[in-house]
Amino acid sequence: MKLLLHLNGKALSADFTNAEGQAVLTSESTRHAAYFSEPQPGFFTVILAGKVYTCALEKLPNGATEVMVNGQRIPVTIQDPKRLSHNAAAAGQAGGRAVLTSPMPGKIVRVLCAAGDEVTEGQGLVVIEAMKMQNEVQAPKAGKVVELKVTAGQTVNAGEILAVVE
């Protein structure tokens, strides 16, 4: 499972391989292998760079997520790149704009739509390759692609705008 994490203002892409209990975290092209276990739901033990961390996820009433790491509270945003939209509130409204951003640094390998195309919710718009894995960024809502800001072969940074659906 691939996720985009925002920790202390820093974007990290994470690739979790549950079967092996391993996660690979990538930040600014630096890879970190971590091993994790979930002894009970919402509680994790993580081994990273030889250090052991006890972690607990907590959903706050406002919808935000915090992680307690060795007793220290850390705000974190977790996003699934397949459903990524930094304008989630607008995505749920019929007339709102949904801005799709790159979930990780990588290379655009395919553009699956064009500006002006009508798209359905969940339809693939762009395919990004990072760490030899291809990830499809999907439309968070049905609508029209009003802006397409990338082309095949282009390199993008995490958080860079890929397209706008209205």
Accessible surface in RSA format (square Angstrom, percent):
REM  Atomic radii and reference values for relative SASA: ProtOr
REM  Chains: A
REM  Algorithm: Lee & Richards
REM  Probe-radius: 1.40
REM  Slices: 20
REM RES _ NUM      All-atoms   Total-Side   Main-Chain    Non-polar    All polar
REM                ABS   REL    ABS   REL    ABS   REL    ABS   REL    ABS   REL
RES MET A   1   133.53  69.1  94.41  62.5  39.12  93.1  96.91  82.4  36.62  48.5
RES LYS A   2    23.58  11.5  16.57  10.2   7.00  16.7  15.51  14.0   8.07   8.6
RES LEU A   3    27.68  15.4  26.63  19.1   1.04   2.6  26.63  18.7   1.04   2.8
RES LEU A   4     1.70   0.9   1.59   1.1   0.11   0.3   1.70   1.2   0.00   0.0
RES LEU A   5    19.42  10.8  19.42  13.9   0.00   0.0  19.42  13.6   0.00   0.0
RES HIS A   6    52.74  28.8  48.81  33.9   3.93  10.0  37.38  38.5  15.36  17.9
RES LEU A   7    50.27  28.0  48.68  34.8   1.58   4.0  48.68  34.2   1.58   4.3
RES ASN A   8   125.34  86.4  84.87  82.0  40.47  97.5  40.35  97.1  84.99  82.1
RES GLY A   9    85.12 105.0   0.00   N/A  85.12 105.0  41.06 112.7  44.07  98.7
RES LYS A  10   103.58  50.5  99.99  61.4   3.59   8.5  51.63  46.5  51.95  55.3
RES ALA A  11    34.17  31.4  19.86  30.6  14.31  32.5  20.33  28.6  13.83  36.6
RES LEU A  12    22.26  12.4  21.57  15.4   0.69   1.7  22.26  15.6   0.00   0.0
RES SER A  13     6.90   5.8   5.18   6.9   1.72   4.0   2.73   5.8   4.17   5.8
RES ALA A  14     1.07   1.0   0.00   0.0   1.07   2.4   0.34   0.5   0.73   1.9
RES ASP A  15    24.02  16.8  23.33  23.2   0.69   1.6   0.66   1.5  23.36  23.3
RES PHE A  16    51.19  25.6  46.86  29.0   4.33  11.3  46.86  28.4   4.33  12.4
RES THR A  17    57.01  40.5  52.83  53.6   4.17   9.9  33.71  45.3  23.30  35.2
RES ASN A  18   101.30  69.9  80.98  78.3  20.32  48.9  31.81  76.6  69.49  67.2
RES ALA A  19   105.61  97.1  57.94  89.4  47.67 108.4  70.96  99.9  34.65  91.8
RES GLU A  20   123.99  71.2  95.78  72.5  28.21  67.2  42.48  82.2  81.52  66.6
RES GLY A  21    17.87  22.0   0.00   N/A  17.87  22.0  15.29  41.9   2.58   5.8
RES GLN A  22    40.85  22.8  40.53  29.6   0.33   0.8   3.14   6.7  37.72  28.6
RES ALA A  23     3.73   3.4   3.54   5.5   0.19   0.4   3.73   5.2   0.00   0.0
RES VAL A  24    25.72  16.9  25.72  23.3   0.00   0.0  25.72  22.4   0.00   0.0
RES LEU A  25    29.26  16.3  29.26  20.9   0.00   0.0  29.26  20.5   0.00   0.0
RES THR A  26    11.64   8.3   9.49   9.6   2.14   5.1   9.49  12.7   2.14   3.2
RES SER A  27     9.63   8.1   6.69   8.9   2.94   6.8   7.23  15.4   2.41   3.4
RES GLU A  28   134.38  77.1 108.15  81.8  26.23  62.4  55.18 106.7  79.20  64.7
RES SER A  29   101.59  85.8  72.59  96.9  29.00  66.8  49.40 105.2  52.20  73.1
RES THR A  30    71.88  51.1  67.50  68.4   4.38  10.5  44.23  59.4  27.65  41.8
RES ARG A  31   142.79  60.0 116.94  59.6  25.85  61.6  47.38  64.8  95.41  57.8
RES HIS A  32    74.69  40.8  69.93  48.6   4.76  12.2  43.66  45.0  31.03  36.1
RES ALA A  33    51.60  47.4  33.62  51.9  17.98  40.9  33.62  47.3  17.98  47.6
RES ALA A  34     2.65   2.4   2.65   4.1   0.00   0.0   2.65   3.7   0.00   0.0
RES TYR A  35   114.22  53.3 113.41  64.5   0.81   2.1  78.70  59.1  35.52  43.8
RES PHE A  36    39.67  19.8  26.35  16.3  13.32  34.7  29.54  17.9  10.14  29.0
RES SER A  37    61.50  52.0  55.28  73.8   6.21  14.3  46.99 100.1  14.51  20.3
RES GLU A  38    91.32  52.4  62.93  47.6  28.40  67.6  16.04  31.0  75.29  61.5
RES PRO A  39    97.36  71.0  54.38  49.6  42.98 156.2  67.19  55.5  30.17 187.5
RES GLN A  40   102.54  57.3  99.11  72.4   3.43   8.2  19.23  40.9  83.31  63.2
RES PRO A  41   121.17  88.3 107.71  98.2  13.46  48.9 108.86  89.9  12.31  76.5
RES GLY A  42    23.36  28.8   0.00   N/A  23.36  28.8  18.83  51.7   4.53  10.1
RES PHE A  43    98.18  49.1  98.18  60.8   0.00   0.0  98.18  59.5   0.00   0.0
RES PHE A  44    46.57  23.3  42.52  26.3   4.05  10.5  42.60  25.8   3.97  11.4
RES THR A  45    41.91  29.8  40.71  41.3   1.20   2.9  24.42  32.8  17.49  26.4
RES VAL A  46    31.17  20.5  31.17  28.2   0.00   0.0  31.17  27.1   0.00   0.0
RES ILE A  47    79.44  45.2  78.32  58.4   1.12   2.7  78.32  56.4   1.12   3.0
RES LEU A  48    48.27  26.9  47.65  34.1   0.62   1.6  47.99  33.7   0.29   0.8
RES ALA A  49    93.88  86.3  51.20  79.0  42.68  97.1  71.65 100.9  22.23  58.9
RES GLY A  50    73.30  90.4   0.00   N/A  73.30  90.4  34.85  95.6  38.45  86.1
RES LYS A  51   129.40  63.1 125.36  76.9   4.04   9.6  73.65  66.3  55.75  59.4
RES VAL A  52    90.68  59.7  70.20  63.6  20.48  49.4  70.20  61.0  20.48  55.5
RES TYR A  53    59.16  27.6  59.15  33.7   0.01   0.0  36.56  27.5  22.60  27.9
RES THR A  54    82.28  58.5  79.85  81.0   2.43   5.8  62.98  84.6  19.31  29.2
RES CYS A  55    19.28  14.6  14.58  16.3   4.71  11.1   6.89  17.5  12.39  13.4
RES ALA A  56    20.68  19.0  20.65  31.9   0.03   0.1  20.65  29.1   0.03   0.1
RES LEU A  57    78.65  43.8  57.91  41.4  20.74  52.1  57.98  40.7  20.67  55.6
RES GLU A  58    71.30  40.9  67.48  51.1   3.82   9.1  29.44  56.9  41.86  34.2
RES LYS A  59   153.89  75.1 128.19  78.7  25.71  61.2  93.93  84.5  59.96  63.9
RES LEU A  60    43.78  24.4  37.21  26.6   6.57  16.5  37.63  26.4   6.15  16.5
RES PRO A  61   146.93 107.1 102.03  93.0  44.89 163.2 115.99  95.8  30.94 192.3
RES ASN A  62   124.28  85.7  81.69  78.9  42.59 102.6  48.55 116.9  75.73  73.2
RES GLY A  63    48.93  60.3   0.00   N/A  48.93  60.3  33.89  93.0  15.04  33.7
RES ALA A  64    46.00  42.3  34.54  53.3  11.47  26.1  44.99  63.4   1.02   2.7
RES THR A  65    16.11  11.5  13.94  14.1   2.17   5.2   5.64   7.6  10.47  15.8
RES GLU A  66    26.14  15.0  26.14  19.8   0.00   0.0   1.10   2.1  25.04  20.4
RES VAL A  67    19.07  12.5  19.07  17.3   0.00   0.0  19.07  16.6   0.00   0.0
RES MET A  68    53.78  27.9  52.41  34.7   1.37   3.3  52.41  44.6   1.37   1.8
RES VAL A  69    31.69  20.9  29.60  26.8   2.09   5.0  29.60  25.7   2.09   5.7
RES ASN A  70    86.95  60.0  53.73  51.9  33.22  80.0  33.56  80.8  53.39  51.6
RES GLY A  71    61.87  76.3   0.00   N/A  61.87  76.3  31.24  85.7  30.63  68.6
RES GLN A  72   120.79  67.5 114.84  83.9   5.95  14.2  35.46  75.5  85.33  64.7
RES ARG A  73   119.51  50.2  97.76  49.8  21.75  51.8  40.32  55.1  79.19  48.0
RES ILE A  74    28.97  16.5  28.53  21.3   0.44   1.1  28.97  20.9   0.00   0.0
RES PRO A  75    85.70  62.5  82.47  75.2   3.23  11.7  82.77  68.3   2.93  18.2
RES VAL A  76    11.39   7.5   3.54   3.2   7.85  18.9   5.64   4.9   5.74  15.6
RES THR A  77    68.96  49.0  65.17  66.1   3.80   9.1  35.86  48.2  33.11  50.0
RES ILE A  78    71.18  40.5  44.42  33.1  26.76  64.5  44.42  32.0  26.76  72.6
RES GLN A  79    31.01  17.3  26.31  19.2   4.70  11.2  16.57  35.3  14.44  11.0
RES ASP A  80    54.62  38.3  47.25  47.0   7.37  17.4  15.41  36.3  39.21  39.1
RES PRO A  81     3.20   2.3   3.20   2.9   0.00   0.0   3.20   2.6   0.00   0.0
RES LYS A  82   110.08  53.7 108.93  66.8   1.15   2.7  52.70  47.4  57.38  61.1
RES ARG A  83   171.29  71.9 154.21  78.6  17.08  40.7  56.66  77.4 114.63  69.5
RES LEU A  84     2.50   1.4   0.12   0.1   2.39   6.0   2.50   1.8   0.00   0.0
RES SER A  85    12.42  10.5   3.24   4.3   9.18  21.1   3.24   6.9   9.18  12.9
RES HIS A  86    87.71  47.9  54.67  38.0  33.04  84.5  37.87  39.0  49.85  58.0
RES ASN A  87    51.48  35.5  47.50  45.9   3.98   9.6  12.00  28.9  39.48  38.2
RES ALA A  88    72.00  66.2  59.15  91.3  12.85  29.2  60.01  84.5  11.99  31.8
RES ALA A  89    80.09  73.6  59.58  91.9  20.51  46.6  72.40 102.0   7.69  20.4
RES ALA A  90    15.37  14.1  13.24  20.4   2.13   4.8  14.53  20.5   0.85   2.2
RES ALA A  91    14.69  13.5   8.19  12.6   6.50  14.8   8.34  11.7   6.35  16.8
RES GLY A  92    73.29  90.4   0.00   N/A  73.29  90.4  39.55 108.5  33.75  75.6
RES GLN A  93   110.70  61.9 104.13  76.1   6.57  15.6  38.00  80.9  72.70  55.1
RES ALA A  94   109.35 100.5  68.95 106.4  40.40  91.9  82.13 115.7  27.22  72.1
RES GLY A  95    69.08  85.2   0.00   N/A  69.08  85.2  42.28 116.0  26.80  60.0
RES GLY A  96    11.84  14.6   0.00   N/A  11.84  14.6  11.01  30.2   0.83   1.9
RES ARG A  97    96.47  40.5  93.99  47.9   2.48   5.9  42.87  58.6  53.60  32.5
RES ALA A  98     0.00   0.0   0.00   0.0   0.00   0.0   0.00   0.0   0.00   0.0
RES VAL A  99    34.06  22.4  34.06  30.8   0.00   0.0  34.06  29.6   0.00   0.0
RES LEU A 100     0.97   0.5   0.97   0.7   0.00   0.0   0.97   0.7   0.00   0.0
RES THR A 101     7.57   5.4   7.57   7.7   0.00   0.0   7.57  10.2   0.00   0.0
RES SER A 102     0.00   0.0   0.00   0.0   0.00   0.0   0.00   0.0   0.00   0.0
RES PRO A 103     0.20   0.1   0.00   0.0   0.20   0.7   0.00   0.0   0.20   1.2
RES MET A 104     2.84   1.5   2.62   1.7   0.22   0.5   2.84   2.4   0.01   0.0
RES PRO A 105    50.57  36.9  45.16  41.2   5.41  19.7  45.43  37.5   5.14  32.0
RES GLY A 106    14.52  17.9   0.00   N/A  14.52  17.9  13.50  37.1   1.02   2.3
RES LYS A 107   103.12  50.3 102.89  63.1   0.23   0.6  46.40  41.8  56.72  60.4
RES ILE A 108     0.04   0.0   0.00   0.0   0.04   0.1   0.00   0.0   0.04   0.1
RES VAL A 109    39.42  25.9  19.89  18.0  19.54  47.1  23.08  20.1  16.35  44.3
RES ARG A 110   117.09  49.2 115.61  58.9   1.48   3.5  52.43  71.7  64.66  39.2
RES VAL A 111    44.54  29.3  17.47  15.8  27.07  65.2  17.47  15.2  27.07  73.4
RES LEU A 112    74.30  41.4  44.94  32.1  29.36  73.8  51.41  36.1  22.89  61.6
RES CYS A 113    14.60  11.0   0.55   0.6  14.04  33.0   6.37  16.1   8.22   8.9
RES ALA A 114    49.96  45.9  49.45  76.3   0.52   1.2  49.80  70.1   0.17   0.4
RES ALA A 115    64.26  59.1  40.70  62.8  23.56  53.6  41.09  57.9  23.17  61.4
RES GLY A 116    38.59  47.6   0.00   N/A  38.59  47.6  21.10  57.9  17.49  39.2
RES ASP A 117    58.05  40.7  52.35  52.1   5.70  13.5  14.46  34.0  43.59  43.5
RES GLU A 118   130.20  74.8 106.35  80.5  23.85  56.8  63.82 123.4  66.38  54.2
RES VAL A 119     6.51   4.3   0.00   0.0   6.51  15.7   1.49   1.3   5.02  13.6
RES THR A 120    88.36  62.8  88.36  89.6   0.00   0.0  72.91  97.9  15.44  23.3
RES GLU A 121   127.15  73.0 104.80  79.3  22.36  53.2  25.90  50.1 101.26  82.7
RES GLY A 122    35.39  43.6   0.00   N/A  35.39  43.6  23.34  64.1  12.05  27.0
RES GLN A 123    65.45  36.6  56.17  41.0   9.28  22.1  28.80  61.3  36.65  27.8
RES GLY A 124    11.43  14.1   0.00   N/A  11.43  14.1   1.55   4.2   9.88  22.1
RES LEU A 125     0.39   0.2   0.39   0.3   0.00   0.0   0.39   0.3   0.00   0.0
RES VAL A 126     0.94   0.6   0.94   0.9   0.00   0.0   0.94   0.8   0.00   0.0
RES VAL A 127     5.41   3.6   5.41   4.9   0.00   0.0   5.41   4.7   0.00   0.0
RES ILE A 128     0.00   0.0   0.00   0.0   0.00   0.0   0.00   0.0   0.00   0.0
RES GLU A 129    59.64  34.2  55.92  42.3   3.72   8.8   3.09   6.0  56.55  46.2
RES ALA A 130    11.23  10.3   5.49   8.5   5.74  13.1  11.23  15.8   0.00   0.0
RES MET A 131    57.62  29.8  22.94  15.2  34.68  82.6  37.09  31.5  20.53  27.2
RES LYS A 132   193.15  94.2 161.88  99.3  31.27  74.5 107.36  96.6  85.79  91.4
RES MET A 133    86.94  45.0  82.89  54.9   4.05   9.6  73.96  62.9  12.98  17.2
RES GLN A 134    93.95  52.5  63.99  46.8  29.96  71.3  23.85  50.8  70.10  53.2
RES ASN A 135    13.66   9.4  11.49  11.1   2.18   5.2   4.06   9.8   9.61   9.3
RES GLU A 136    62.57  35.9  58.30  44.1   4.27  10.2  16.65  32.2  45.91  37.5
RES VAL A 137     0.64   0.4   0.64   0.6   0.00   0.0   0.64   0.6   0.00   0.0
RES GLN A 138    36.64  20.5  36.46  26.6   0.18   0.4   1.06   2.3  35.58  27.0
RES ALA A 139     2.23   2.0   0.00   0.0   2.23   5.1   0.00   0.0   2.23   5.9
RES PRO A 140    26.80  19.5   7.09   6.5  19.70  71.6  14.74  12.2  12.06  75.0
RES LYS A 141    13.45   6.6  13.26   8.1   0.18   0.4  12.17  11.0   1.28   1.4
RES ALA A 142    63.91  58.8  48.95  75.5  14.95  34.0  49.13  69.2  14.77  39.1
RES GLY A 143    15.81  19.5   0.00   N/A  15.81  19.5  14.45  39.6   1.36   3.1
RES LYS A 144    95.63  46.7  95.34  58.5   0.29   0.7  38.44  34.6  57.19  60.9
RES VAL A 145     0.04   0.0   0.00   0.0   0.04   0.1   0.00   0.0   0.04   0.1
RES VAL A 146    51.79  34.1  26.51  24.0  25.28  60.9  30.80  26.8  20.99  56.9
RES GLU A 147    58.87  33.8  55.55  42.0   3.32   7.9  28.33  54.8  30.54  24.9
RES LEU A 148    47.44  26.4  18.08  12.9  29.36  73.8  18.08  12.7  29.36  79.0
RES LYS A 149   107.70  52.5  80.30  49.3  27.41  65.3  42.10  37.9  65.61  69.9
RES VAL A 150     5.17   3.4   0.18   0.2   4.98  12.0   0.64   0.6   4.52  12.3
RES THR A 151    91.73  65.2  89.93  91.2   1.80   4.3  73.87  99.2  17.86  27.0
RES ALA A 152    67.10  61.7  42.40  65.4  24.70  56.2  42.71  60.1  24.39  64.6
RES GLY A 153    44.21  54.5   0.00   N/A  44.21  54.5  23.94  65.7  20.27  45.4
RES GLN A 154    56.35  31.5  45.74  33.4  10.61  25.3  29.74  63.3  26.60  20.2
RES THR A 155   103.88  73.9  85.47  86.6  18.41  43.9  58.64  78.8  45.24  68.4
RES VAL A 156     1.48   1.0   0.00   0.0   1.48   3.6   1.03   0.9   0.45   1.2
RES ASN A 157   100.12  69.0 100.12  96.7   0.00   0.0  20.43  49.2  79.68  77.0
RES ALA A 158    34.40  31.6  11.65  18.0  22.75  51.8  11.65  16.4  22.75  60.3
RES GLY A 159    37.61  46.4   0.00   N/A  37.61  46.4  20.61  56.6  17.00  38.1
RES GLU A 160    60.68  34.8  51.29  38.8   9.39  22.4  33.70  65.2  26.99  22.0
RES ILE A 161    69.77  39.7  64.75  48.2   5.02  12.1  64.75  46.6   5.02  13.6
RES LEU A 162     0.61   0.3   0.61   0.4   0.00   0.0   0.61   0.4   0.00   0.0
RES ALA A 163     0.47   0.4   0.47   0.7   0.00   0.0   0.47   0.7   0.00   0.0
RES VAL A 164     5.44   3.6   5.44   4.9   0.00   0.0   5.44   4.7   0.00   0.0
RES VAL A 165     0.00   0.0   0.00   0.0   0.00   0.0   0.00   0.0   0.00   0.0
RES GLU A 166    74.35  42.7  59.22  44.8  15.13  36.0  23.50  45.5  50.85  41.5
END  Absolute sums over single chains surface
CHAIN  1 A     9166.2       7002.9       2163.2       5218.1       3948.1
END  Absolute sums over all chains
TOTAL          9166.2       7002.9       2163.2       5218.1       3948.1
